[in-house]
Amino acid sequence: MGYNFFKIVEVPKSFNRRLNDFRASLSAAISEGKDITFADNDITYALKLQYDRLCEKGLKLDYNVYSRNEDDRHGKFIAGSNWKDAHYSSTVCFSRFGVKRKVYKDGKIRYSDDLKSVLYETMTDVVTGAHPDEDAFCCPGCGAVSTVAQLQEGCSYCGSRFQMDDLFPKVTAYYFLEDPGMTKGEFLSGYIKFYVATLLGTYLLGCILNGAVFLPWNLLKNIPSLIGILIGLPLGSLIVGYVLYGYFLLMRLIVKTIASAGKMGTAGSRRSFEVRMKQVSPEFSFEYFTAKALSLIKTAVFSKDEKELLFYEGQGLNPKMKDIIDLNYGGALGCKSFRDEGNFVTVVTKAYFDVLYARDNKIYSKSEVFSATFKRRTDVPVNLNFSMTRIECQGCGASFDATKNKTCPYCGNKYEITTDDWALVDLSYN
């Protein structure tokens, strides 16, 4: 799920605008609880849970996502992996963005950072000629469930009217990955700092070794020394500063490589898992599973009571997880084991996350590894647009929001999530 170096394909302008609108509205969604633009219901629900967590702790998280693309300050996305099912087509799109986070408590900044990242967004659109008119969808205005065809004529509950492009395409997954590379501007900014430090350091070292402070006007009678300070020192510092900066970047890369060595053990997971799951649905992709896994983990972590969630079947989460105020994918999801039992498959994963905690009046960031176990049926094809916010009851066929009901509010039938999608069976620290 990285750069597509060999075939660079920019996304259409209409997609790029939506991707940037989604990115731009992240801050208001996290810090103010506002709706996220062009997002599916599962993302919207998880972000609202995160906002509620911040409010419970009396915190405000200012989440500023800014473009690192020097030739396009609005963000130009590149198209990466793509997969389809009968109704929908999904594409992973990415662009360089930075994230500045500031956490406020009682009006004071208690934590801040600036993360140089690559933003990945999965854009899902309707496949031409196979429009899912009878699919259920929650009205963005009031949340009532109707079919897509009905919503095109306006919501019968609140009267909201909108065009089809307000529904599709939409963002169905997103995450940030730390970018080991640098833009030209970032490299130059870092080099200037090293140059100034080298210049001052060399000057001070010369003063110490000679037991005197060299001032240009005191060297008017010593032209060679004056030339050395005014010309030789700046020019020499250009070279020495560049060498020191290069050494610093190399050491930083080595340290980060060592720190992420554990993620290398997940390298074979993608192919082995795809081969297994493509027997269920030929359109299955590891990107789809990763996005689904991240969504379920985030929702469980930020929920008030995970046991009330339709898709969660495990024990109570570690109390430490209730102190998480921001959770970002760390770039690796490894499949530790598979188990087939009749028409079900259970997969145990090892998921890497960068976690922001608020605990005991302290706010700190830490890399964590979660052990997450997922389960689903193997005799039901994958539905790339499935959402727990618009469930169709297997008993009476009515649609309802499963984030609020584990049973059908019309007939009382308990809904089994594994009939249509993945269930999170267990979540713990690895």
Helices and strands as residue ranges (DSSP letters): E 9-10, H 13-32, H 41-56, E 59-67, E 78-84, E 88-105, E 108-126, E 136-138, E 145-147, H 148-152, G 164-166, E 170-178, H 184-210, G 216-219, H 223-227, I 228-232, H 233-259, G 261-266, H 269-277, H 286-302, G 306-308, G 319-323, E 324-341, E 344-359, E 362-377, E 391-392, E 399-400, G 417-419, E 423-429
